[in-house]
């Protein structure tokens, strides 16, 4: 998830999330949706924040980067405070590959001088 700018993300905020996806299959697939128990909804959007109703194409053997200047995920109306370093569960839904759930981490802001958990 994008690093909070200044204060942590607050309940009700829309939080951008970026992932890299690699289709290791021999046929195209498509990211068609996403969800998180920590947000009202998760949208797949373009760089301008416009929802992509058809999702994102994932050609075989090609890295697809969902980044701020391109298509990416948007967690809408987060339900709790999110600080840099916090994790949230997210489920990605693919047209052919089904669903995958994992934890996504909020980037630690560069201005955050607090010690990391390992220190």
N, C-alpha and C positions, 0 to 999 in steps of 0.2 A: 504494500500500500504506500501511497505517496507520503512523504514525511509531512507531519503537521507544520504549518508555518506559524511560528510563535507559540501559541497555546496548543494543547492537545486537541484532537478532533473531538467534537462534542455531540451528544445525542441529537439527532436530527440533521447532522451534516451529511453531505454527499462526499464520499471518499473515493478518489481514483485508485485503481489497482492495476499493476503491470505484471505480466507474466510472459515467459517465453515458452512456446509450445513446439514440440517436435513430433511430427507424424512419422513414426517408424514403419508404418504399413506400406503396402505397395499400391494402395488406391487412396484417392482423396477422401478426406473426412471434413467435417464442419463443426466448429464450436457453435452450438445453437442456443445455449442458455447457461445460466449460473445462478447459484443461490447461496445464502449464508444465514445461519441462525442469528447472526449479529447485525443484520440489516433488514429493512422492510422488503427490499428487493435488490437484485443485481442486474444491471443492464450491460449489454455490449454496445459501446458507443464509438463514434469516429472522433477524430481530433477536436472537432467542434462541439462534442457532447451530444450529437444527434444519434438516437437509438438506431442500431442496425438490426431490423427485424429478421433478416435472413442469417444473422450471425457472421462468422468469419470462416472463410475457406482455408483448409489446411492441406496443401498439396503434399504428396508423398515425399519423404526424404528431404524436407525443407524446413528450416527453422522459421517459425512465425513469431515475430516479436510484437507483443501488445504493449505499446509504449505511449508516453504522453503526447508525442507529436503524430500519433497514428491511432489506429483502432486500439481500444483498451476496455477494461471493465470499470464500472462505476457502482460502488456500493451505495445505495440510496437510503437515506434516513437511518444512519447507524443507530443502534439501540443503547450504546454505552460509550463512555469516554475511551478514546484510543490514543495512547501515548506512543511515542517513538519506541520501537522494540517490542511492543505488544503483538500478540498473535491472534488471528481470527480463523475460524474454520470457513472454508469455501468449497462448494461443489461445482465442478464444471461438467456440463452435459454436452456430449458429442453425438452427432447424428448416427454414426456407426459404432464407435468404441464404447458407448454407454457413458456412465458417470464415474468421476474420480473426485474423491474428497481429500483435502489436505489442509494444512495450516499455512496461512500467508502472514508474513510479518510486516508491520509498519516500519518504514525506514526510520532509523534514528536520526533526528535532526543534527546537522553539523554544529549547531550552537549548543547542543546538549553536552555538558562537561561531566555529567554524573558517571560514576564508574560502571563498567559493564558487569553483568552478572558473574563473569568469571574472575573478576578482580577482587 
